[in-house]
Amino acid sequence: MDFYKMVFAEYTGMGAAVEVPSGATHIGKGAFQRNRYVKEVVIPEGVVEIEDEAFDACVNLESVRLPSTLKRIGRRAFKGCWRITGIELPQGLEIIDEQAFLRCRGLKSIELPPSVASIGKEAFRNCVCVRSIAFPARIDTIEAGVMRDCVTLEDVSFPAGLEVIEDDAFNTCPSLVDVRLPANLGWIGQRAFRACGALKSINIPEGVRSLEERVFYGCRVLHGIELHDGIEYVDETAFDPAADPFADAHGTDGEKPSA
């Protein structure tokens, strides 16, 4: 087992461009936190982890070069770095922890490498310029609030092995129009697609047995849902009162199919 660990602990300088010295294996917790001067950072090969809050609130940070050796991006590591427009996530990255890119409002694209196995709660919440995301095959759970408030998100691709979509995962994604859920899915949490105002169609896989509180509330143009015979519970707030989610389903002209 390799016990070697060399932490780049703190940067308090005023330089705009910073190259982390070679030999480091970790960018320490809060190492650059709230630094208002740094604009560009190069992280060397050999670094395996960016620890929690490492670049939190670096409001002028525009560019970060990540090494191919990186395995984990910690909690709130890039929270509030709103000038970053793009970041290349390396092949081999395994963990993106909770709120890692929260409020990165300039981030325009996210390409998740197939090595990613865990994405924490609210990891990309309020990334208002992101238009699409494809979750890799190793992801079996979409954690709570992962894409919440991503107001320009139009396209989502789910892996075949996805089992769970947690509460608020896509809450207030008003640009989503059509969602195709994988057959293996067994749970959709509360408010998961709440306030997706442009959502017109979504399938309910047979493994999903209930539609929880406000799961589609605020989806006012949603129509054509077919509820399979295995549905056991539909919360009274699951759909928006202004929506007609069962129109065109089973030829019922808006009458809710029996569950």
C-alpha positions as CSV (number, residue, x, y, z in Angstrom):
1,M,0.0,0.0,0.0
2,D,1.2,3.5,-0.9
3,F,1.2,5.8,2.1
4,Y,2.9,8.7,0.5
5,K,1.0,12.0,0.7
6,M,2.2,15.5,-0.1
7,V,-0.4,18.2,0.4
8,F,-0.3,21.6,-1.3
9,A,-1.8,23.3,1.8
10,E,-2.3,26.9,1.1
11,Y,-1.8,29.7,-1.5
12,T,-2.2,33.3,-0.2
13,G,-0.4,35.1,-3.0
14,M,-1.7,37.7,-5.4
15,G,-0.5,36.1,-8.7
16,A,-3.1,35.6,-11.5
17,A,-1.4,32.4,-12.8
18,V,-0.4,29.6,-10.4
19,E,1.4,26.4,-11.2
20,V,1.2,24.0,-8.3
21,P,4.7,22.5,-7.7
22,S,5.3,18.9,-8.9
23,G,5.5,16.3,-6.1
24,A,2.1,17.3,-4.6
25,T,-0.5,14.5,-4.4
26,H,-3.3,16.5,-2.8
27,I,-4.6,20.1,-3.1
28,G,-5.4,20.8,0.5
29,K,-8.7,21.7,2.0
30,G,-9.4,25.4,1.4
31,A,-6.0,25.8,-0.3
32,F,-7.1,28.7,-2.6
33,Q,-10.5,29.5,-0.9
34,R,-11.7,33.0,-1.4
35,N,-8.6,34.1,-3.3
36,R,-9.7,37.0,-5.5
37,Y,-6.5,37.3,-7.5
38,V,-5.9,33.9,-9.1
39,K,-7.3,33.4,-12.6
40,E,-5.5,30.4,-13.9
41,V,-4.2,27.2,-12.1
42,V,-2.2,24.3,-13.4
43,I,-2.3,21.2,-11.3
44,P,0.5,18.8,-11.9
45,E,0.5,15.1,-12.7
46,G,0.6,13.0,-9.5
47,V,-2.2,14.9,-7.8
48,V,-5.0,12.4,-6.9
49,E,-7.4,14.5,-4.9
50,I,-8.6,18.1,-4.8
51,E,-9.9,18.3,-1.2
52,D,-13.0,20.0,0.1
53,E,-13.4,23.8,-0.6
54,A,-10.0,24.0,-2.3
55,F,-11.1,26.7,-4.8
56,D,-14.4,27.7,-3.1
57,A,-15.4,31.2,-3.9
58,C,-12.4,32.0,-6.2
59,V,-14.6,34.4,-8.0
60,N,-12.0,35.4,-10.7
61,L,-10.8,31.9,-11.5
62,E,-11.2,31.3,-15.2
63,S,-9.2,28.2,-16.0
64,V,-8.0,25.0,-14.2
65,R,-5.9,22.3,-15.8
66,L,-6.5,19.0,-14.1
67,P,-4.0,16.1,-14.2
68,S,-4.8,12.6,-15.6
69,T,-4.0,11.2,-12.1
70,L,-7.0,12.9,-10.4
71,K,-9.4,10.5,-8.7
72,R,-11.6,12.8,-6.5
73,I,-13.0,16.3,-6.5
74,G,-14.1,17.2,-3.0
75,R,-17.1,18.9,-1.5
76,R,-17.6,22.5,-2.6
77,A,-14.2,22.3,-4.3
78,F,-15.2,24.8,-7.1
79,K,-18.3,26.3,-5.5
80,G,-19.1,29.8,-6.7
81,C,-16.3,29.8,-9.4
82,W,-18.7,31.5,-11.8
83,R,-16.1,32.7,-14.3
84,I,-15.1,29.1,-15.3
85,T,-16.7,28.4,-18.6
86,G,-15.3,24.9,-19.2
87,I,-13.2,22.3,-17.4
88,E,-11.9,19.0,-18.8
89,L,-12.5,16.2,-16.4
90,P,-9.8,13.5,-16.8
91,Q,-10.3,9.9,-17.6
92,G,-9.8,8.0,-14.4
93,L,-11.8,10.5,-12.2
94,E,-14.0,8.5,-9.9
95,I,-15.7,10.8,-7.4
96,I,-17.3,14.3,-7.8
97,D,-18.4,15.1,-4.3
98,E,-21.4,17.1,-3.1
99,Q,-21.7,20.8,-4.3
100,A,-18.4,20.4,-6.1
101,F,-19.5,22.8,-8.9
102,L,-22.4,24.5,-7.1
103,R,-23.2,27.9,-8.6
104,C,-20.6,27.7,-11.4
105,R,-22.9,29.9,-13.4
106,G,-20.5,30.3,-16.3
107,L,-19.9,26.6,-16.9
108,K,-21.3,25.8,-20.3
109,S,-20.6,22.1,-20.7
110,I,-19.9,19.0,-18.5
111,E,-18.5,15.9,-20.0
112,L,-18.3,13.1,-17.4
113,P,-15.7,10.4,-18.1
114,P,-16.9,6.8,-17.9
115,S,-14.7,6.3,-14.8
116,V,-17.0,8.4,-12.7
117,A,-18.9,6.2,-10.2
118,S,-20.2,8.8,-7.7
119,I,-21.7,12.3,-8.0
120,G,-22.7,13.9,-4.8
121,K,-25.7,16.0,-3.8
122,E,-26.1,19.3,-5.6
123,A,-22.8,18.7,-7.4
124,F,-23.9,20.9,-10.4
125,R,-26.8,22.8,-8.8
126,N,-27.4,26.3,-10.3
127,C,-25.0,25.8,-13.2
128,V,-27.3,27.9,-15.3
129,C,-25.4,27.7,-18.6
130,V,-25.2,23.9,-18.9
131,R,-27.4,22.6,-21.7
132,S,-26.7,18.9,-21.6
133,I,-25.3,16.1,-19.5
134,A,-24.8,12.4,-20.0
135,F,-24.4,10.3,-16.8
136,P,-21.8,7.5,-17.2
137,A,-22.6,3.8,-16.9
138,R,-21.2,3.4,-13.4
139,I,-23.8,5.8,-11.9
140,D,-26.7,3.9,-10.3
141,T,-28.1,6.8,-8.3
142,I,-28.7,10.4,-9.2
143,E,-28.3,12.2,-5.9
144,A,-30.5,14.9,-4.4
145,G,-30.5,18.2,-6.2
146,V,-27.6,17.2,-8.6
147,M,-28.9,19.4,-11.5
148,R,-31.4,21.6,-9.6
149,D,-31.8,25.1,-10.9
150,C,-29.9,24.3,-14.2
151,V,-32.3,26.5,-16.0
152,T,-31.0,26.0,-19.6
153,L,-30.6,22.2,-19.3
154,E,-32.3,20.7,-22.3
155,D,-30.9,17.2,-22.7
156,V,-30.2,14.4,-20.2
157,S,-28.9,10.9,-20.9
158,F,-29.2,8.2,-18.2
159,P,-27.3,5.0,-18.0
160,A,-29.1,1.7,-18.4
161,G,-28.2,0.6,-14.9
162,L,-29.7,3.6,-13.1
163,E,-31.8,2.6,-10.1
164,V,-32.6,5.7,-8.2
165,I,-33.4,9.4,-8.9
166,E,-33.3,11.2,-5.5
167,D,-35.4,14.2,-4.3
168,D,-35.0,17.5,-6.2
169,A,-32.6,16.0,-8.7
170,F,-33.9,18.1,-11.6
171,N,-36.1,20.5,-9.7
172,T,-36.5,23.8,-11.6
173,C,-35.0,22.7,-14.9
174,P,-37.5,24.6,-17.0
175,S,-35.8,23.9,-20.4
176,L,-36.2,20.1,-20.2
177,V,-38.8,19.0,-22.8
178,D,-38.5,15.2,-23.2
179,V,-37.1,12.7,-20.7
180,R,-36.5,9.0,-21.3
181,L,-36.0,7.1,-18.1
182,P,-34.2,3.7,-18.2
183,A,-36.1,0.5,-17.7
184,N,-34.1,-0.5,-14.7
185,L,-35.2,2.6,-12.6
186,G,-37.0,1.8,-9.4
187,W,-37.4,5.1,-7.6
188,I,-38.1,8.7,-8.4
189,G,-37.9,11.0,-5.4
190,Q,-40.0,13.9,-4.2
191,R,-39.9,17.0,-6.4
192,A,-37.4,15.3,-8.7
193,F,-38.9,17.0,-11.8
194,R,-40.8,19.8,-10.1
195,A,-41.1,23.1,-12.0
196,C,-39.8,21.6,-15.3
197,G,-42.2,23.9,-17.1
198,A,-41.4,22.8,-20.6
199,L,-41.5,19.1,-19.9
200,K,-44.0,17.5,-22.4
201,S,-43.4,13.8,-22.0
202,I,-41.7,11.3,-19.7
203,N,-42.0,7.5,-19.4
204,I,-42.5,5.8,-16.1
205,P,-40.5,2.5,-16.0
206,E,-42.3,-0.6,-14.6
207,G,-40.0,-0.8,-11.6
208,V,-41.3,2.6,-10.3
209,R,-44.1,1.8,-7.9
210,S,-45.1,5.2,-6.7
211,L,-45.2,8.9,-7.8
212,E,-44.1,10.9,-4.8
213,E,-44.9,14.4,-3.5
214,R,-44.8,17.1,-6.1
215,V,-42.6,15.0,-8.4
216,F,-44.1,16.6,-11.5
217,Y,-45.7,19.7,-9.9
218,G,-45.2,22.8,-12.0
219,C,-44.9,20.7,-15.2
220,R,-47.9,22.4,-16.8
221,V,-47.5,21.1,-20.3
222,L,-46.9,17.5,-19.4
223,H,-49.2,15.1,-21.2
224,G,-49.3,11.6,-22.5
225,I,-48.1,9.7,-19.4
226,E,-49.0,6.0,-19.2
227,L,-49.2,4.5,-15.8
228,H,-48.4,0.8,-15.8
229,D,-50.3,-1.7,-13.7
230,G,-47.6,-1.9,-11.1
231,I,-48.1,1.7,-9.8
232,E,-49.3,1.4,-6.2
233,Y,-49.4,5.0,-5.1
234,V,-49.8,8.4,-6.7
235,D,-49.4,11.4,-4.3
236,E,-52.2,13.9,-4.6
237,T,-49.6,16.6,-5.3
238,A,-47.6,14.6,-7.9
239,F,-49.0,16.5,-10.8
240,D,-49.7,20.2,-11.3
241,P,-53.5,21.1,-11.1
242,A,-53.1,23.0,-14.4
243,A,-51.6,20.1,-16.2
244,D,-53.4,17.3,-18.1
245,P,-50.8,14.6,-17.8
246,F,-53.1,11.7,-19.0
247,A,-54.4,13.3,-22.1
248,D,-53.8,11.0,-25.1
249,A,-52.8,8.2,-22.7
250,H,-54.9,5.0,-23.3
251,G,-57.4,7.2,-25.2
252,T,-58.8,8.5,-21.9
253,D,-59.0,12.2,-22.9
254,G,-57.6,13.3,-19.6
255,E,-59.2,10.7,-17.3
256,K,-56.6,9.3,-15.0
257,P,-55.9,5.6,-15.6
258,S,-56.5,3.3,-12.6
259,A,-53.3,2.4,-10.9
